[in-house]
Amino acid sequence: MAENNFFYYRGFPLVQSGNEMYYGSMGDKFVTKLTIRSSEKLHDVDIPTKVMVQLVPTGTEEVDLSKIRKGEMASLYEALDTAYVWLAKELF
């Protein structure tokens, strides 16, 4: 059996590659894509200051376009919190 080594935030997996993060499971109908657009250095650590959040469908079936959401947040915490609300609303 394969071991699941993903980082989880509020019950959904979070995977990062460079400035992009995917929050949610690819097996679900939707995931959120978080793109870090700008950041500031604080004590040798990059702190995101603009994060684009997009709710995107994972499947090939037709999706109601009114469910597709997009927004820009001022912090990574705000972006993850928004992504959680959007995912929970669509999946539960």
Secondary structure by P-SEA (a helix, b strand, c coil): cccccccccccbbbbbcccccccccccccbbbbbbbccccccccbbbbcbbbbbbccccccccccccccccccccaaaaaaaaaaaaaaacc
